């Protein structure tokens, strides 16, 4: 049966208003739960100027200069907006049959322009209206067996994403500028048109298994097969991981593989003597990560160390065959008292190394980048608070982390309201 995500979102809101004391109701003997996290914020973003010249040929950025990067003016550009990031409303439920449980979870992401208005327009038409729910976050069904684990089918985070990065800054980092994933799990060069370089992956058509926890230890596996596989392209994803925790300490390891994503060259590329791109190559991209966490009373600490590697098959000399870089992040959060919580993180990506078929020199100079973020939250209670955020992306001369301009730095300041229900 197909479910309309807009209808699900409206039903969730209606169910939430039934009682001020509870957000669950009895359905067929088990609970249907309505929940969500909303964090609208007023955001001021400042973009500095980027590199005007870039680098020479035989560099990771030379083909991107040909494609046309945006070079900003020497005068910083500033914009303001109301940003809802990954605010969402969800509905989930389950039914138990002895040791077996069947469940579902659907989450609708709130629209960026909640008032559905268009600047400068006097009439609202179908073409300028943005719906209340503009995207689907998690949407899956599951089957659980006691003593074994849970199998899930649909759209959700991969095991690689869910087993790392233990601190979500103040509960508002998802798709926000303070999220470490844009540097920790991605690269400073631009992907081919339509290609994906990030390993911070939520993806549909996924099958995921999570084992039950035994003495604090559990394992997981993700598979997203290519339903459009051809004789020359098999674009699948796999991820696997293991983790252990005793409630205070956490250790996790994970790997994710993207096959035939063709992040550097894309597909159907027109080759020229001045680019490193391959024509319709096979490719394999791999991320490996080691994660740590610590929670004790009011203090939380986390650290992640990752290696990202992108490879392609070259059919001739002078073409891209591989890029590899190391990244890391450290985060901390501390509750000063029941009302105030402070948080901060630092994430760094190196220049990395690259290879070209035939042994030609390959430059990755200036592909490094970092993010430094600070945040504070005033808690009215455990579910409602006011937050303030600061974040700065600093790019190497050829990097494009959070910026469309090579080497352009980006600074964000924001204040907002967090509601969890």
Buried (B, 14 or more C-beta within 10 A) or exposed (E): EEEEBEEBBBBBBEBBEEEEEEBBEEEEEBBBBBBBBBBBBEBEBBBBBBBEEBBEBBBBBBBBBBEEBEBBEEEEEEEEEBBBBBBBBBBBBBBEEEEEBBBBBBBBBBBBBEEEEBEEEEEEEEEEEBBBBBBBBBBBBBBBEEEEBBBBEBBBBBBBBBBBBBBBBBBBBBBBBBBBBBBBBBBBBBBBEEBBBBBBBBBEEBBBBBBBEEEEEBBBBBBBBBEEEEEEBEBBBBBBBBBBBEEEEBBBBBBBBBBBBBBBBBBEBEBEEEBBBBBBBBBBBBBBBBBBBBBEEEEBBBBBBBBBBBBBBBEEEBBBBBBBBBBBBBBBBBBEEEEEBBBBBBBBBBBBBBBBBEEEEBBBEBBBBBBBBBBBBEBEEEEEBEBBBBBBBBBBBBBBBBBBBBBBBBBBBBEBBBBBE
